[in-house]
Amino acid sequence: MSTKFNVLIIIGSLREKSYNAAIARQLADLAPDNLELVYAPSIGTLPHYNQDVENAGFPKEVQAFADAIRAADGLIFVTPEYNYSVPGVLKNAIDWVSRLRPMPFDNKVGSIISASGGAIGGARMQHHLRQVMVAMNVHLVNRPEIMVGTVQNKADGDGGKLTDETTLTFIGNHLKELARVLELHHQKQQA
């Protein structure tokens, strides 16, 4: 029997009708049985990173977010692309967590899912987030990549659930690969 893994879902959008948040809510229906998916605290409550604030003590919202990351075996970032890159609110959250010691992201397994109204589904953001995750020492699943382009044509209404069966199958396969990589990472840590 395979190991059960706790996987933290980090949503990079604050918009109420975010397609990315809607996709994040569907992941539990698509995930293999050995992934226990939980949601990270909202990153919208974190103050802007400021070293003066850090020097006075990490805010409780930052600690809560970091604790959720520490408790997870794996991470799934579900996020849109803003101006060809990572949304500022997500980058801010990563910057805060990167300052803690021991660093909560260190040696985690992760994956990225993005959706956008454009044709390439957040590919440029994924490239940038992958660069940031190298600095965090997060081991990302490389394939299959999930970039849901023209998401508005694959969902039920504005910000609604995905209905496109091909996309749902592709996401399910991505989650199976995440589970496989988590198992390999777990075995390596136990050796």
C-alpha positions in Angstrom: 0.0 0.0 0.0 1.3 3.4 -0.9 2.0 6.2 1.6 -0.6 8.9 2.2 0.7 12.4 1.5 -0.6 15.7 2.7 -0.5 18.2 -0.1 -1.1 21.9 0.4 -2.9 23.8 -2.3 -1.7 27.4 -2.6 -4.0 29.6 -4.7 -2.4 32.6 -6.4 -5.5 34.6 -7.0 -7.7 36.6 -4.6 -10.6 37.1 -7.0 -13.9 35.6 -5.9 -14.7 34.1 -9.2 -11.2 33.1 -10.1 -11.0 30.2 -12.5 -7.8 29.1 -10.7 -9.6 28.9 -7.4 -12.4 26.9 -9.1 -9.8 24.5 -10.4 -8.2 24.2 -7.0 -11.6 23.3 -5.5 -11.9 20.4 -8.1 -8.6 18.8 -7.4 -9.8 16.6 -4.7 -12.2 14.9 -7.2 -9.3 14.3 -9.6 -6.6 13.2 -7.1 -5.5 9.7 -6.4 -6.5 8.2 -3.0 -3.0 8.6 -1.5 -3.1 12.4 -1.8 -4.8 14.3 1.1 -5.4 17.8 -0.2 -5.7 20.8 2.1 -5.9 24.5 1.4 -3.3 27.0 2.5 -4.5 30.0 4.5 -5.3 32.9 2.2 -2.2 34.8 1.0 -4.3 37.9 0.8 -3.9 38.6 4.5 -0.1 38.8 4.4 1.3 42.3 4.7 3.7 43.5 2.0 7.2 42.1 2.7 9.2 44.6 4.6 12.5 43.7 6.5 11.6 46.3 9.2 8.5 44.3 9.9 10.4 41.1 9.8 13.0 42.5 12.3 10.1 43.3 14.7 8.9 39.7 14.4 7.1 37.7 11.7 3.4 38.5 11.5 1.0 35.7 12.7 -0.4 35.4 9.2 3.0 34.7 7.8 3.7 32.1 10.6 0.3 30.4 9.9 1.1 30.2 6.2 4.6 28.9 6.9 3.3 26.3 9.4 0.9 25.0 6.7 3.8 24.6 4.3 5.9 22.8 6.9 3.1 20.4 7.7 2.7 19.4 4.0 4.6 16.7 2.2 3.9 18.4 -1.1 2.6 21.6 -2.7 0.3 22.5 -5.6 0.4 26.1 -6.8 -2.8 27.0 -8.7 -2.3 30.4 -10.0 -3.0 32.8 -12.9 -0.5 34.8 -14.8 -0.3 38.6 -14.3 1.6 40.7 -16.8 3.6 37.7 -18.0 4.7 36.7 -14.5 3.8 35.5 -11.0 1.0 37.4 -9.3 2.4 39.9 -6.8 0.4 38.5 -4.0 1.8 35.1 -4.5 5.4 36.4 -4.9 4.9 38.4 -1.7 3.9 35.2 0.2 6.9 33.3 -1.1 9.2 36.1 -0.2 7.9 36.2 3.4 8.3 32.4 3.8 11.7 32.4 2.3 13.0 34.5 5.2 12.1 32.0 7.9 14.6 29.5 9.3 14.5 26.6 8.8 13.0 27.6 5.4 9.6 25.9 5.1 9.8 25.3 1.3 13.1 23.5 1.5 13.2 20.1 -0.1 9.4 19.9 -0.7 7.9 18.3 -3.8 5.6 20.6 -5.7 3.6 21.2 -8.9 2.1 24.1 -10.8 -1.3 24.4 -12.4 -2.3 27.6 -14.2 -5.3 28.8 -16.1 -5.9 32.0 -18.1 -8.3 33.4 -20.7 -5.4 33.6 -23.2 -4.3 30.8 -25.4 -1.1 29.7 -23.6 -2.7 29.3 -20.1 -0.1 31.0 -17.9 3.1 29.5 -19.5 5.2 32.6 -18.9 4.2 32.7 -15.2 5.0 29.0 -14.9 8.5 29.7 -16.2 9.0 32.5 -13.7 7.6 30.5 -10.8 9.8 27.6 -11.6 12.8 29.9 -11.4 11.7 31.1 -7.9 11.1 27.5 -6.8 14.7 26.6 -7.7 15.8 29.2 -5.1 13.3 27.7 -2.6 14.7 24.1 -3.3 11.3 22.8 -4.3 11.4 19.8 -6.6 8.7 20.4 -9.2 6.9 17.9 -11.3 7.9 18.7 -14.8 5.3 16.7 -16.8 2.6 16.8 -17.7 2.5 20.5 -17.5 -0.9 22.0 -16.8 -1.6 25.3 -18.5 -5.3 25.7 -19.2 -5.7 28.1 -22.0 -9.0 29.8 -22.9 -10.3 28.5 -19.6 -13.5 30.5 -20.1 -14.4 28.1 -22.9 -13.7 25.0 -20.7 -15.7 26.0 -17.6 -19.3 26.3 -16.5 -19.9 30.0 -16.4 -17.7 32.9 -15.0 -15.3 31.4 -12.6 -17.1 28.1 -12.6 -16.0 24.5 -12.6 -14.1 23.0 -15.4 -16.3 20.9 -17.7 -13.8 20.0 -20.4 -13.2 16.3 -20.1 -9.8 16.4 -21.8 -8.5 19.0 -19.4 -9.9 17.2 -16.4 -8.2 14.0 -17.5 -4.9 15.8 -18.1 -5.1 17.3 -14.6 -5.9 13.9 -13.1 -2.7 12.5 -14.8 -0.7 15.4 -13.4 -1.9 14.6 -9.9 -1.0 10.9 -10.4 2.5 12.0 -11.4 2.7 14.3 -8.3 1.8 11.2 -6.2 4.5 9.1 -7.9 7.2 11.8 -7.4 6.1 12.2 -3.7 6.5 8.4 -3.2 10.0 8.4 -4.8 11.0 11.5 -2.7 9.7 9.8 0.4 11.6 6.6 -0.3 14.8 8.6 -0.9 14.4 10.4 2.4 13.9 7.1 4.2 17.0 5.4 2.6 
